[in-house]
Amino acid sequence: MTEPAYVSIAGEYARRIRSGGLPAGAQLPSYAEIAGRHDVSDIVVRKAIELLLRQGLVRSIRRRGIFVTDRPNLVRISPERQLEDPEATFGNESGRQVQVDRDTKRVAVTGELAATFGLSAEDDVLYTVTRVSEVGRPVSISDTYQPVDIEDTSSATVLEETVSDQLPRSAHAEWLRTTPGELVKTVRQRFLAPDDKAILISDVSYPRDRYDSFVFRMNLSPE
C-alpha cells in the first residue's frame, strides 16, 4: 500500500534531521516552499509538519517558523509508526542502509504464554526473532510470539508498550554487542483485541544510547 504523501514528506525530513543533514536549530522551509517542492497542497504539508512536531523532531516558534529540536526522540505514533515494518522505521530515521533478518518457527507454548494467549499446554505458538542492523551495526533485536491462527495485528485495537532499562537476555546482548553489565533500552509490546485478549507480544531491545528518550501515543482504533 502506498504511504500517504504527508507521511512520505515527514519521513524525508525525519531522515535529514536524524542524519545531521538538518542540524539542531535549523529552520525548515516555509509551508509554501515545501508544497511547491513536492507538488502537494498546504493541507498535506500541514499534516507532515504536525507529524514531525508530534515526533519531537521539530518545534514551532510563533511568527518565526519551524525549527529542528536539539535532540531526537524515538516517537511511536499511531498508525504511522506502530504498524510499520522495521525497514520503514529505521530507514526513516537515518536513510542509511538497513538490513532486517527474521527467523520464524513453531514452538511449544510455555505456562506464561499459555496464560497470556488463553491457550492450552498442548498448543504451539509462532516465535519470530527479528534482527536489525544499520550499515553493519546491530541496532535492534526482538522476540515476538503469537498464536498460530493469528496472521497479523489487524484485529488489534490497543497497543500497550512498557519501556525500561534492563540487562539484556543473552541472545540480545550477543546481537547488540553489549559489554557485561551494560543496560539496554527495552520495549515490551502487547497487541490486544477488542476483548482485551492478547494476540501478539514482543520484547524489543535497542542500544541504550540510540535515542535520547521515548514518547508514545497509542490509539489503534479506526477513526
Secondary structure, 3 states (H helix, E strand, C coil): CCCCHHHHHHHHHHHHHHCCCCCCCCECCCHHHHHHHHCCCHHHHHHHHHHHHHCCCEEEECCCEEEECCCCCEEEECCCCCCCCHHHHHHHHHCCCEEEEEEEEEEECCHHHHHHHCCCCCCEEEEEEEEEEECCEEEEEEEEEEECCCCCCCCCCEEEEEEEEECCCHHHHHHHCCCCCCCEEEEEEEEECCCCCEEEEEEEEEECCCCCCEEEECCCCCC
